Amino acid sequence: MTSGDAAGLFLDTLSISLPTFGWVVLGLLLHRLGLLPRGLNDRISLLAFRYGLPLMLFAGAAQVNYADITHARYLFAGVLATLTVAVASWHYSRWRSHSLRERGLFVQAAFRSNLAILGLALAVAAYGPGAAAIAALPVALLTVLYNILAVWVLDRTHGSHRGARGMLLDILRNPLIVGISAGVLLSVSPLQVPAAITPAGEWLTALFLPLVLVCIGGAMDVSRLYRADVLAWESCSWRLVFAPALGLAIAYAMGVRDESLGVLFLLLATPVAASSHVMVVAARGDGILAANIVVLSTLLSMVTITLGLFLLSLFSLAGRLAGV
């Protein structure tokens, strides 16, 4: 590949990541200009989370052929990568002599990506609306795993003592998991999946993903970043560099290739999920530090995800990108 071909490929990957993160920046600007007040932003986010995204993921999950064993391979790779990152980051934090409460923030930031919103949006931008079907199961399974690991980590480090029953109810009531589960049940049932599912899923994707991305930007408080310390930068390094690299290595070793590998990378390489901040605050942890990690990782991920997708495409590992 010539330098001109590489430059063209980089511009192609940039055309995928920039528009996606552009919606986040737009939300940030609208909030700063007073056009997207916090109350309105919260209501829109709630509407999208409860109805828009679950319906979109339902449509994607309903179109998957679950008899195909390749789905099990990249699903298992995602689970194994998440567990490996959680264990490795825990031991790294001990080696760095972080306090117990700092370790809780660090470990949760290391393994918990924003796969259900930013990851899904990037996957659709990179591979088209059909990527929602590839991403649906990893989103569901890893969302459950993230919640279980987060509760365990915060209980060990913050003494939150949250019961297993409460955690299970939260998982079962999660609208994203409900939507995906309903789609899976429809796909494996004797009922025929309606032909309208595909265009409906594409319409919902085009409407709600940009809306949710704008809301992410509207909820960000960049002014807090002046207090970002070494722990925040370390957490971002693990979330944006070490975790996706480790996930890619595991998935590749397990034989995951092409679009499945690219989608899995985009899900695992996204910034720290905003829900991690909510759980830290609920456990009476350092909410400001947790918020700083979310905002800082979101801003830095514009660079790391673009470079990661470019390298995967350069070595022909990510399949054919949409429009390339």
Rosetta silent file (secondary structure, phi, psi, omega in degrees, C-alpha in Angstrom):
SEQUENCE: MTSGDAAGLFLDTLSISLPTFGWVVLGLLLHRLGLLPRGLNDRISLLAFRYGLPLMLFAGAAQVNYADITHARYLFAGVLATLTVAVASWHYSRWRSHSLRERGLFVQAAFRSNLAILGLALAVAAYGPGAAAIAALPVALLTVLYNILAVWVLDRTHGSHRGARGMLLDILRNPLIVGISAGVLLSVSPLQVPAAITPAGEWLTALFLPLVLVCIGGAMDVSRLYRADVLAWESCSWRLVFAPALGLAIAYAMGVRDESLGVLFLLLATPVAASSHVMVVAARGDGILAANIVVLSTLLSMVTITLGLFLLSLFSLAGRLAGV
SCORE:     score description
SCORE:     0.000 S_00000001
   1 L     0.000  129.615  179.827    0.000    0.000    0.000 S_00000001
   2 L   -77.142  167.181  178.484    1.387    3.392   -1.005 S_00000001
   3 H   -63.511  -33.186  177.392    1.473    6.419    1.283 S_00000001
   4 H   -65.890  -39.537  177.354   -1.334    7.933   -0.815 S_00000001
   5 H   -64.864  -41.459  179.756   -3.495    4.831   -0.282 S_00000001
   6 H   -64.162  -41.617  178.848   -2.805    4.939    3.457 S_00000001
   7 H   -63.650  -40.490  177.802   -3.701    8.629    3.588 S_00000001
   8 H   -64.254  -39.714  178.252   -6.935    7.941    1.725 S_00000001
   9 H   -65.507  -39.027  178.502   -7.777    5.107    4.107 S_00000001
  10 H   -63.446  -40.822  177.905   -7.117    7.357    7.093 S_00000001
  11 H   -64.521  -34.918  177.419   -9.481    9.973    5.676 S_00000001
  12 H   -63.925  -44.538  179.410  -12.091    7.243    5.211 S_00000001
  13 H   -68.452  -33.678  177.106  -11.839    6.209    8.865 S_00000001
  14 H   -65.333  -34.424  179.032  -11.897    9.865    9.880 S_00000001
  15 H   -69.948  -13.945  176.530  -15.138   10.280    7.926 S_00000001
  16 H   -88.712  -47.261 -174.821  -16.631    7.564   10.147 S_00000001
  17 H   -78.527  -38.499 -176.164  -15.508    8.807   13.557 S_00000001
  18 H   -61.369  -49.001  178.265  -15.783   12.573   13.058 S_00000001
  19 H   -60.481  -37.166  179.636  -19.517   12.712   12.209 S_00000001
  20 H   -62.984  -51.999  179.014  -20.293   10.405   15.132 S_00000001
  21 H   -72.244  -19.944  176.319  -18.362   12.487   17.647 S_00000001
  22 H   -60.295  -35.836  176.911  -19.602   15.622   15.883 S_00000001
  23 H   -64.077  -37.799  178.541  -23.040   14.982   17.364 S_00000001
  24 H   -64.559  -45.410  179.128  -21.444   14.869   20.838 S_00000001
  25 H   -62.884  -39.017  177.792  -19.649   18.173   20.222 S_00000001
  26 H   -60.033  -44.198  178.275  -22.906   19.671   18.914 S_00000001
  27 H   -61.817  -39.879  177.624  -24.664   18.720   22.153 S_00000001
  28 H   -62.053  -44.583 -179.973  -21.849   20.285   24.171 S_00000001
  29 H   -66.629  -42.392  179.348  -22.105   23.523   22.175 S_00000001
  30 H   -61.166  -38.856  178.387  -25.896   23.640   22.394 S_00000001
  31 H   -67.598  -42.744  179.927  -25.705   23.272   26.165 S_00000001
  32 H   -63.167  -32.475  179.614  -23.033   25.973   26.446 S_00000001
  33 L   -83.263   -3.618  179.577  -25.203   28.333   24.358 S_00000001
  34 L    82.411    9.893 -178.567  -28.201   27.660   26.601 S_00000001
  35 L   -89.430  -11.550  178.597  -30.183   25.980   23.803 S_00000001
  36 L  -133.167   76.373 -178.858  -30.133   22.568   25.475 S_00000001
  37 L   -62.960  157.473 -174.741  -30.804   23.082   29.203 S_00000001
  38 H   -57.285  -40.326 -178.773  -30.092   20.202   31.558 S_00000001
  39 H   -63.278  -44.625  178.804  -33.761   19.440   32.235 S_00000001
  40 H   -65.692  -41.282  179.522  -34.622   19.131   28.531 S_00000001
  41 H   -61.005  -42.054  179.507  -31.506   17.087   27.879 S_00000001
  42 H   -64.868  -38.821 -179.639  -32.425   14.665   30.668 S_00000001
  43 H   -68.024  -41.115  178.204  -35.964   14.224   29.340 S_00000001
  44 H   -64.817  -43.718  179.109  -34.765   13.528   25.804 S_00000001
  45 H   -59.359  -43.214 -179.584  -32.150   11.076   27.098 S_00000001
  46 H   -64.134  -41.589  178.589  -34.795    9.248   29.141 S_00000001
  47 H   -61.648  -45.659 -179.064  -37.125    9.006   26.141 S_00000001
  48 H   -67.172  -39.949 -177.248  -34.383    7.602   23.927 S_00000001
  49 H   -69.677  -38.451 -176.415  -33.132    5.183   26.599 S_00000001
  50 H   -81.106  -30.025 -172.475  -36.575    3.827   27.494 S_00000001
  51 H  -126.261  -50.438 -173.590  -38.087    3.585   24.022 S_00000001
  52 H   -64.623  -57.533 -178.624  -35.886    4.546   21.067 S_00000001
  53 H   -64.216  -42.150  176.876  -32.759    2.474   21.707 S_00000001
  54 H   -59.621  -41.120  177.990  -34.642   -0.626   22.961 S_00000001
  55 H   -65.171  -39.918  179.142  -36.806   -0.636   19.815 S_00000001
  56 H   -64.450  -44.537  179.042  -33.747   -0.195   17.622 S_00000001
  57 H   -70.092  -31.972  174.391  -31.888   -3.039   19.352 S_00000001
  58 H   -60.026  -46.276 -179.539  -35.030   -5.193   19.220 S_00000001
  59 H   -62.727  -40.357  179.180  -35.097   -4.770   15.436 S_00000001
  60 H   -67.424  -44.651 -178.648  -31.401   -5.641   15.178 S_00000001
  61 H   -66.702  -30.846 -178.716  -31.610   -8.707   17.429 S_00000001
  62 H   -70.054  -18.853 -176.531  -34.678  -10.018   15.573 S_00000001
  63 L   -96.335    1.053 -176.873  -32.704  -10.188   12.318 S_00000001
  64 L   -84.910  138.473  173.243  -29.825  -12.324   13.624 S_00000001
  65 L   -90.157  101.676 -173.639  -29.477  -15.979   12.613 S_00000001
  66 L   -79.419   -1.225  174.260  -28.588  -17.547   15.944 S_00000001
  67 L   -78.313  -14.255 -179.070  -27.819  -20.900   14.371 S_00000001
  68 L   -78.201  119.019 -174.217  -24.558  -19.384   13.093 S_00000001
  69 L   -69.304  -18.863 -179.048  -21.779  -20.441   15.465 S_00000001
  70 H   -62.443  -27.851  178.336  -19.649  -17.382   14.619 S_00000001
  71 H   -62.788  -40.921 -179.305  -21.887  -15.310   16.881 S_00000001
  72 H   -64.003  -33.936 -177.236  -20.895  -17.437   19.861 S_00000001
  73 H   -66.018  -50.430 -176.831  -17.207  -16.921   19.066 S_00000001
  74 H   -77.088  -22.857  172.574  -17.149  -13.125   19.154 S_00000001
  75 H   -65.749  -47.545 -179.763  -19.585  -13.040   22.063 S_00000001
  76 H   -64.236  -36.355  178.428  -17.270  -15.257   24.107 S_00000001
  77 H   -62.779  -42.110  178.673  -14.291  -13.144   23.019 S_00000001
  78 H   -63.843  -41.849  178.586  -15.999   -9.996   24.321 S_00000001
  79 H   -65.132  -46.610 -178.507  -16.806  -11.634   27.670 S_00000001
  80 H   -63.657  -39.823  178.684  -13.298  -13.044   28.064 S_00000001
  81 H   -63.307  -42.881 -179.720  -11.731   -9.689   27.163 S_00000001
  82 H   -63.421  -45.719  179.346  -13.870   -7.853   29.737 S_00000001
  83 H   -64.095  -39.694  179.915  -13.046  -10.307   32.514 S_00000001
  84 H   -64.430  -43.331  179.057   -9.335  -10.210   31.641 S_00000001
  85 H   -63.811  -41.640 -179.843   -9.273   -6.396   31.712 S_00000001
  86 H   -61.227  -45.913 -179.284  -11.091   -6.333   35.061 S_00000001
  87 H   -68.300  -45.483 -177.828   -8.610   -8.746   36.664 S_00000001
  88 H   -64.133  -41.695 -179.292   -5.534   -7.154   35.074 S_00000001
  89 H   -68.702  -33.390  176.644   -6.562   -3.606   36.034 S_00000001
  90 H   -61.607  -47.086 -178.751   -7.260   -4.725   39.618 S_00000001
  91 H   -70.375  -34.702  175.490   -3.722   -6.130   39.971 S_00000001
  92 H   -62.704  -42.935 -179.482   -2.218   -3.103   38.233 S_00000001
  93 H   -63.765  -38.870  175.856   -4.010   -0.808   40.666 S_00000001
  94 H   -63.820  -42.175  179.882   -2.661   -2.811   43.605 S_00000001
  95 H   -64.242  -33.468  178.907    0.841   -2.589   42.129 S_00000001
  96 L   -80.595   -3.233  178.522    0.426    1.204   41.795 S_00000001
  97 L    61.917   35.836  172.520   -0.608    1.350   45.465 S_00000001
  98 L   -66.274  148.800  173.680   -3.911    3.097   44.751 S_00000001
  99 L   -64.842  163.709 -176.568   -6.149    3.422   47.767 S_00000001
 100 H   -60.684  -41.197 -179.336   -9.026    0.952   47.924 S_00000001
 101 H   -70.779  -35.839  174.188  -11.601    3.562   46.891 S_00000001
 102 H   -64.515  -36.602  179.902   -9.403    4.792   44.033 S_00000001
 103 H   -62.697  -37.312  178.580   -9.067    1.204   42.882 S_00000001
 104 H   -61.196  -44.762  177.785  -12.833    0.905   42.584 S_00000001
 105 H   -64.189  -44.736 -175.590  -13.003    3.912   40.256 S_00000001
 106 H   -63.827  -48.397 -176.790   -9.982    2.791   38.259 S_00000001
 107 H   -65.069  -43.219  179.959  -11.085   -0.799   37.672 S_00000001
 108 H   -63.513  -39.282  177.904  -14.634    0.144   36.716 S_00000001
 109 H   -66.191  -33.737 -177.080  -13.324    2.735   34.256 S_00000001
 110 H   -66.964  -41.145 -174.742  -10.928    0.191   32.755 S_00000001
 111 H   -99.917  -16.969 -169.291  -13.530   -2.415   31.788 S_00000001
 112 L   -98.322  101.256 -179.017  -16.779   -0.444   31.416 S_00000001
 113 E   -95.582  162.614  177.871  -17.193    1.011   27.930 S_00000001
 114 L   -88.389   56.807 -171.969  -20.048    3.074   26.495 S_00000001
 115 H   -72.582  -29.657 -173.783  -20.848    0.273   24.065 S_00000001
 116 H   -73.938  -20.825 -178.157  -24.658    0.614   24.055 S_00000001
 117 H  -117.354  -70.039 -178.300  -24.626    4.182   22.700 S_00000001
 118 H   -65.947  -42.350  179.312  -21.283    5.354   21.324 S_00000001
 119 H   -60.943  -45.153  179.349  -20.128    1.855   20.406 S_00000001
 120 H   -65.266  -41.379  179.385  -23.353    1.104   18.588 S_00000001
 121 H   -62.767  -43.265  179.385  -23.315    4.492   16.836 S_00000001
 122 H   -66.962  -38.268  178.711  -19.744    3.984   15.635 S_00000001
 123 H   -63.057  -42.685  178.492  -20.510    0.441   14.455 S_00000001
 124 H   -66.174  -40.424  178.709  -23.464    1.682   12.396 S_00000001
 125 H   -64.827  -35.124 -176.478  -21.367    4.537   10.981 S_00000001
 126 H   -81.020  -35.539 -171.680  -18.578    2.119   10.042 S_00000001
 127 H  -124.754    2.037  179.523  -20.596   -0.780    8.615 S_00000001
 128 L    91.245  175.206 -176.643  -24.082    0.530    7.925 S_00000001
 129 L   -57.458  -26.361 -179.690  -27.435   -0.238    9.594 S_00000001
 130 L   -64.571  -17.930  179.926  -26.740   -3.984    9.448 S_00000001
 131 H   -66.366  -22.387  178.346  -24.115   -3.544   12.149 S_00000001
 132 H   -61.745  -33.465  178.188  -26.921   -3.171   14.688 S_00000001
 133 H   -70.151  -37.979  178.492  -27.649   -6.875   14.217 S_00000001
 134 H   -68.528  -37.590 -173.836  -23.980   -7.796   14.807 S_00000001
 135 H   -83.788  -17.526 -170.970  -23.737   -5.560   17.872 S_00000001
 136 H   -57.080  -50.526 -176.816  -27.067   -6.451   19.512 S_00000001
 137 H   -68.027  -45.845  175.589  -25.959   -9.575   21.386 S_00000001
 138 H   -58.552  -38.194  178.054  -22.608   -8.223   22.622 S_00000001
 139 H   -59.662  -46.252 -178.498  -24.397   -5.097   23.854 S_00000001
 140 H   -65.035  -51.453 -174.233  -26.890   -7.198   25.821 S_00000001
 141 H   -67.328  -43.756 -177.913  -24.427   -9.685   27.271 S_00000001
 142 H   -72.463  -29.846  174.816  -21.699   -7.182   28.112 S_00000001
 143 H   -61.850  -43.473  176.483  -24.199   -4.750   29.654 S_00000001
 144 H   -62.350  -46.630 -178.227  -25.232   -7.488   32.084 S_00000001
 145 H   -63.617  -41.465  178.678  -21.599   -8.394   32.761 S_00000001
 146 H   -58.003  -45.030 -178.767  -20.626   -4.737   33.299 S_00000001
 147 H   -64.395  -41.524  179.699  -23.342   -4.305   35.918 S_00000001
 148 H   -64.258  -47.221 -179.557  -22.367   -7.474   37.770 S_00000001
 149 H   -64.876  -40.102 -178.931  -18.675   -6.583   37.800 S_00000001
 150 H   -63.406  -42.917  178.779  -19.355   -2.968   38.795 S_00000001
 151 H   -62.959  -43.084 -179.608  -21.474   -4.015   41.769 S_00000001
 152 H   -64.494  -46.052 -178.276  -18.813   -6.481   42.892 S_00000001
 153 H   -62.882  -46.338 -178.116  -15.948   -3.979   42.481 S_00000001
 154 H   -70.030  -30.716  176.281  -17.755   -1.149   44.313 S_00000001
 155 H   -67.394  -39.365  179.644  -18.851   -3.497   47.071 S_00000001
 156 H   -72.034  -32.147 -172.312  -15.239   -4.584   47.610 S_00000001
 157 H  -104.422  -25.692 -178.018  -13.796   -1.057   47.445 S_00000001
 158 H  -117.400   -6.141 -179.244  -16.569    1.239   48.700 S_00000001
 159 L    63.354   39.114 -177.035  -18.579   -1.102   50.917 S_00000001
 160 L   -71.808  -24.550  175.342  -21.795   -0.337   49.026 S_00000001
 161 L    50.719   45.943  177.578  -23.290   -3.695   50.115 S_00000001
 162 L   -82.135  130.814 -175.635  -25.822   -3.749   47.339 S_00000001
 163 L   -70.835  153.787  179.174  -27.840   -6.940   47.397 S_00000001
 164 H   -64.683  -32.729 -178.970  -27.853   -9.480   44.579 S_00000001
 165 H   -64.859  -43.908  179.315  -31.653   -9.219   44.359 S_00000001
 166 H   -64.579  -40.418  178.440  -31.566   -5.470   43.682 S_00000001
 167 H   -63.812  -42.800 -179.700  -28.851   -5.886   41.064 S_00000001
 168 H   -63.500  -41.400  179.270  -30.785   -8.673   39.327 S_00000001
 169 H   -64.518  -39.607  178.125  -33.970   -6.587   39.232 S_00000001
 170 H   -61.986  -41.088  179.508  -32.081   -3.638   37.742 S_00000001
 171 H   -66.119  -45.027 -178.251  -30.656   -5.878   35.025 S_00000001
 172 H   -66.175  -28.530 -179.118  -34.015   -7.448   34.213 S_00000001
 173 H   -91.953   -3.653  179.953  -35.654   -4.002   34.026 S_00000001
 174 L   -61.543  119.231 -175.675  -32.922   -2.453   31.859 S_00000001
 175 H   -58.327  -34.451 -179.837  -34.792   -1.284   28.716 S_00000001
 176 H   -65.648  -42.924  179.917  -31.873   -2.143   26.425 S_00000001
 177 H   -69.114  -38.099  177.215  -31.716   -5.714   27.687 S_00000001
 178 H   -61.148  -45.550 -179.407  -35.508   -6.047   27.503 S_00000001
 179 H   -62.927  -45.798 -179.846  -35.496   -4.871   23.876 S_00000001
 180 H   -66.153  -42.478  179.919  -32.683   -7.197   22.810 S_00000001
 181 H   -60.692  -40.660  178.239  -34.169  -10.168   24.668 S_00000001
 182 H   -64.232  -39.156  177.823  -37.514   -9.628   22.941 S_00000001
 183 H   -65.260  -40.570  177.882  -35.765   -9.533   19.563 S_00000001
 184 H   -63.267  -45.438 -179.947  -33.892  -12.746   20.283 S_00000001
 185 H   -60.847  -39.979  178.251  -37.103  -14.499   21.361 S_00000001
 186 H   -65.135  -40.847 -177.670  -38.862  -13.388   18.168 S_00000001
 187 H   -65.918  -39.318 -176.705  -35.979  -14.593   16.004 S_00000001
 188 H   -88.825   -7.316  179.735  -35.804  -18.088   17.561 S_00000001
 189 L   -79.621  164.983  177.477  -39.594  -18.516   17.789 S_00000001
 190 L   -68.038  -12.271 -178.645  -41.658  -20.234   15.067 S_00000001
 191 L   -69.079  145.975  177.736  -43.149  -16.837   14.196 S_00000001
 192 L   -82.327  132.850  178.870  -41.990  -15.175   11.003 S_00000001
 193 L   -70.881  123.507 -177.442  -40.070  -11.951   11.492 S_00000001
 194 L   -58.073  143.707 -179.540  -42.098   -9.196    9.762 S_00000001
 195 L   -64.062  -24.760 -177.641  -40.507   -7.726    6.650 S_00000001
 196 L   -73.242  -10.369 -177.479  -41.053   -4.241    8.072 S_00000001
 197 H   -60.378  -44.071 -176.193  -38.523   -4.942   10.866 S_00000001
 198 H   -62.807  -54.911  178.593  -35.515   -4.087    8.679 S_00000001
 199 H   -63.988  -32.536  178.319  -36.649   -0.647    7.423 S_00000001
 200 H   -64.979  -41.342  178.296  -38.063    0.168   10.875 S_00000001
 201 H   -63.421  -40.061  178.954  -34.701   -0.628   12.468 S_00000001
 202 H   -66.218  -39.216  179.460  -32.880    1.574    9.969 S_00000001
 203 H   -66.576  -43.463  178.943  -35.302    4.449   10.595 S_00000001
 204 H   -64.276  -38.891  178.154  -34.956    4.162   14.355 S_00000001
 205 H   -61.727  -45.961 -178.643  -31.164    4.034   14.035 S_00000001
 206 H   -65.399  -28.921 -177.135  -31.095    7.188   11.910 S_00000001
 207 H   -87.500  -51.757 -168.000  -33.340    9.034   14.368 S_00000001
 208 H   -85.548  -32.033 -179.215  -32.322    7.998   17.853 S_00000001
 209 H   -62.836  -48.728  175.780  -28.550    7.447   17.677 S_00000001
 210 H   -59.874  -36.945 -179.004  -27.758   11.082   16.735 S_00000001
 211 H   -62.722  -44.284 -179.381  -30.275   12.238   19.335 S_00000001
 212 H   -68.323  -37.778  178.468  -28.617   10.235   22.107 S_00000001
 213 H   -63.558  -39.860  175.569  -25.147   11.387   21.044 S_00000001
 214 H   -60.680  -40.874  179.811  -26.278   15.021   21.254 S_00000001
 215 H   -65.964  -34.805  176.135  -27.582   14.304   24.762 S_00000001
 216 H   -60.892  -46.487  178.030  -24.205   12.837   25.780 S_00000001
 217 H   -62.821  -39.087 -179.964  -22.541   16.089   24.736 S_00000001
 218 H   -66.527  -22.680 -178.684  -25.207   18.123   26.508 S_00000001
 219 H   -91.234   -9.976 -176.858  -24.539   16.266   29.755 S_00000001
 220 L   -76.815  140.959  177.554  -20.754   16.766   29.680 S_00000001
 221 L  -120.024   89.851 -175.776  -19.174   19.319   32.017 S_00000001
 222 H   -67.191  -23.537 -177.714  -15.792   20.160   30.513 S_00000001
 223 H   -62.414  -20.169 -179.163  -15.115   22.768   33.200 S_00000001
 224 H   -75.841  -15.115 -171.626  -14.367   19.966   35.664 S_00000001
 225 H   -66.409  -16.711  179.594  -11.356   18.787   33.687 S_00000001
 226 H   -64.844  -16.092  179.142   -9.033   21.269   35.358 S_00000001
 227 H  -100.800    7.293  179.575   -9.094   18.902   38.325 S_00000001
 228 L   -63.754  125.900 -176.705   -8.240   15.801   36.280 S_00000001
 229 L  -109.870 -170.969 -176.478   -5.346   14.075   38.054 S_00000001
 230 H   -60.044  -38.859 -179.051   -2.925   11.247   37.289 S_00000001
 231 H   -62.160  -37.553  178.230   -5.500    8.595   38.169 S_00000001
 232 H   -64.090  -42.882  179.530   -7.913   10.001   35.573 S_00000001
 233 H   -67.886  -39.552  176.939   -5.251    9.852   32.857 S_00000001
 234 H   -62.767  -42.873  179.736   -4.246    6.325   33.874 S_00000001
 235 H   -60.730  -42.332  179.634   -7.888    5.223   33.781 S_00000001
 236 H   -65.893  -36.836  177.865   -8.303    6.675   30.294 S_00000001
 237 H   -61.599  -43.382  178.132   -5.153    4.897   29.110 S_00000001
 238 H   -66.783  -44.472 -177.004   -6.549    1.568   30.240 S_00000001
 239 H   -66.223  -40.198 -170.313  -10.021    2.222   28.832 S_00000001
 240 H   -99.189  -18.920 -176.893   -8.922    3.546   25.447 S_00000001
 241 H  -118.846  -61.974 -173.987   -5.647    1.726   24.741 S_00000001
 242 H   -67.523  -44.159 -177.254   -4.967   -1.354   26.853 S_00000001
 243 H   -63.166  -51.244  178.368   -8.532   -2.693   27.067 S_00000001
 244 H   -65.253  -35.343  178.730   -9.326   -2.599   23.311 S_00000001
 245 H   -64.293  -43.053  178.181   -5.830   -3.880   22.410 S_00000001
 246 H   -65.911  -41.203  177.806   -6.232   -6.814   24.785 S_00000001
 247 H   -62.157  -41.777  178.323   -9.749   -7.453   23.490 S_00000001
 248 H   -63.850  -42.289 -179.581   -8.542   -7.454   19.883 S_00000001
 249 H   -62.150  -43.486  179.766   -5.714   -9.867   20.702 S_00000001
 250 H   -65.745  -46.501 -178.751   -8.098  -12.286   22.412 S_00000001
 251 H   -63.453  -42.153 -179.278  -10.720  -12.054   19.652 S_00000001
 252 H   -65.463  -40.818  178.616   -8.146  -12.510   16.887 S_00000001
 253 H   -63.257  -27.039  179.763   -6.626  -15.524   18.652 S_00000001
 254 L   -88.982    2.699  175.928  -10.136  -17.026   18.802 S_00000001
 255 L    90.452   12.805  177.365  -10.606  -16.620   15.060 S_00000001
 256 L   -76.575  131.532 -174.795  -12.855  -13.545   15.004 S_00000001
 257 L  -139.289  169.797  169.810  -12.372  -11.708   11.713 S_00000001
 258 H    55.128 -134.636 -174.359  -13.674   -8.999    9.380 S_00000001
 259 H   -59.484  -38.041  179.807  -16.837   -7.079   10.357 S_00000001
 260 H   -61.556  -40.157  178.699  -17.288   -9.010   13.595 S_00000001
 261 H   -68.255  -41.002  179.427  -13.773   -8.041   14.698 S_00000001
 262 H   -64.414  -44.085  179.324  -14.309   -4.418   13.669 S_00000001
 263 H   -65.170  -42.627  179.907  -17.618   -4.134   15.501 S_00000001
 264 H   -62.395  -39.809  176.665  -16.190   -5.778   18.617 S_00000001
 265 H   -60.118  -46.655 -177.819  -13.282   -3.314   18.581 S_00000001
 266 H   -64.339  -33.002  177.219  -15.649   -0.338   18.330 S_00000001
 267 H   -71.180  -39.404 -175.735  -17.725   -1.654   21.242 S_00000001
 268 H   -84.277  -18.281 -174.243  -14.683   -2.276   23.455 S_00000001
 269 L   -94.224   -0.932 -176.112  -12.767    0.894   22.485 S_00000001
 270 L   -73.943  162.981 -177.594  -15.416    3.434   23.469 S_00000001
 271 L   -67.318  177.277 -178.435  -14.981    5.808   26.433 S_00000001
 272 E   -64.064  134.512 -179.323  -16.093    5.154   29.986 S_00000001
 273 L   -67.565  140.457  179.706  -19.865    4.752   30.311 S_00000001
 274 H   -62.033  -26.447 -179.704  -21.685    7.581   32.082 S_00000001
 275 H   -64.359  -21.654  178.073  -23.458    4.981   34.239 S_00000001
 276 H   -65.223  -36.522  177.400  -20.134    4.332   35.997 S_00000001
 277 H   -64.722  -42.003 -179.815  -20.332    7.850   37.443 S_00000001
 278 H   -60.597  -43.367 -177.408  -23.881    7.210   38.664 S_00000001
 279 H   -69.959  -36.041  178.056  -22.840    4.011   40.447 S_00000001
 280 H   -65.056  -44.253  178.449  -19.818    5.658   42.080 S_00000001
 281 H   -61.772  -42.419  179.385  -21.975    8.505   43.418 S_00000001
 282 H   -62.617  -30.367  178.430  -24.536    5.997   44.694 S_00000001
 283 L   -87.648    7.390  179.266  -21.714    4.207   46.540 S_00000001
 284 L    62.455   39.659  175.782  -20.649    7.591   48.051 S_00000001
 285 L   -94.576 -166.752 -177.904  -17.404    7.608   46.129 S_00000001
 286 L   -80.234   90.746 -176.705  -15.529   10.463   44.446 S_00000001
 287 H   -65.825  -33.914 -179.860  -18.175   11.635   41.988 S_00000001
 288 H   -66.567  -44.494  178.193  -16.039   14.497   40.623 S_00000001
 289 H   -63.492  -42.394  179.364  -13.168   12.164   39.740 S_00000001
 290 H   -61.979  -41.188  178.102  -15.580    9.670   38.172 S_00000001
 291 H   -66.313  -40.093  177.919  -17.154   12.444   36.069 S_00000001
 292 H   -59.666  -40.910 -179.346  -13.714   13.690   35.001 S_00000001
 293 H   -64.736  -41.353  178.894  -12.811   10.209   33.783 S_00000001
 294 H   -62.191  -48.766 -177.241  -16.022    9.986   31.721 S_00000001
 295 H   -67.332  -46.873 -177.790  -15.504   13.396   30.082 S_00000001
 296 H   -62.880  -43.388  179.945  -11.752   13.013   29.520 S_00000001
 297 H   -66.580  -33.117  177.995  -12.097    9.519   28.017 S_00000001
 298 H   -65.223  -44.416 -179.814  -14.877   10.746   25.724 S_00000001
 299 H   -67.094  -43.670 -178.376  -12.719   13.559   24.359 S_00000001
 300 H   -70.290  -28.326 -177.334   -9.601   11.388   23.963 S_00000001
 301 H   -65.849  -20.602  175.983  -11.525    8.553   22.313 S_00000001
 302 H   -59.597  -34.075  179.798  -12.046   10.714   19.221 S_00000001
 303 H   -84.021  -49.566 -173.100   -8.342   10.191   18.534 S_00000001
 304 H   -66.460  -38.832 -179.456   -7.814    6.637   19.784 S_00000001
 305 H   -69.619  -40.398  177.431  -10.834    5.129   18.027 S_00000001
 306 H   -60.670  -46.521  179.828   -9.966    6.816   14.716 S_00000001
 307 H   -66.074  -40.155 -179.950   -6.387    5.535   14.889 S_00000001
 308 H   -64.078  -45.479  179.438   -7.487    2.050   15.968 S_00000001
 309 H   -66.316  -36.308  176.875   -9.997    1.672   13.153 S_00000001
 310 H   -62.147  -46.645 -179.322   -7.433    3.014   10.694 S_00000001
 311 H   -64.791  -40.206  177.442   -4.832    0.432   11.767 S_00000001
 312 H   -62.136  -42.588  179.217   -7.345   -2.400   11.573 S_00000001
 313 H   -69.288  -36.534 -179.503   -8.335   -1.320    8.068 S_00000001
 314 H   -60.648  -37.435 -179.329   -4.694   -0.801    7.045 S_00000001
 315 L   -98.669   16.298  175.325   -3.933   -4.433    7.846 S_00000001
 316 L    55.917   43.051 -178.569   -7.263   -5.643    6.350 S_00000001
 317 L  -105.829  -14.687 -170.730   -8.571   -6.937    9.689 S_00000001
 318 L  -104.288    8.917 -178.399  -11.804   -4.966   10.032 S_00000001
 319 L    75.233 -172.833 -177.381  -13.699   -6.028    6.907 S_00000001
 320 L   -87.741  122.165  178.076  -15.093   -3.581    4.379 S_00000001
 321 L   -77.622  150.600 -179.123  -16.162   -0.270    5.835 S_00000001
 322 L   -62.858  131.203  176.272  -19.359    1.366    4.602 S_00000001
 323 L    79.565    3.741 -179.396  -18.721    3.687    1.669 S_00000001
 324 L  -102.652    0.000    0.000  -15.079    2.590    1.272 S_00000001
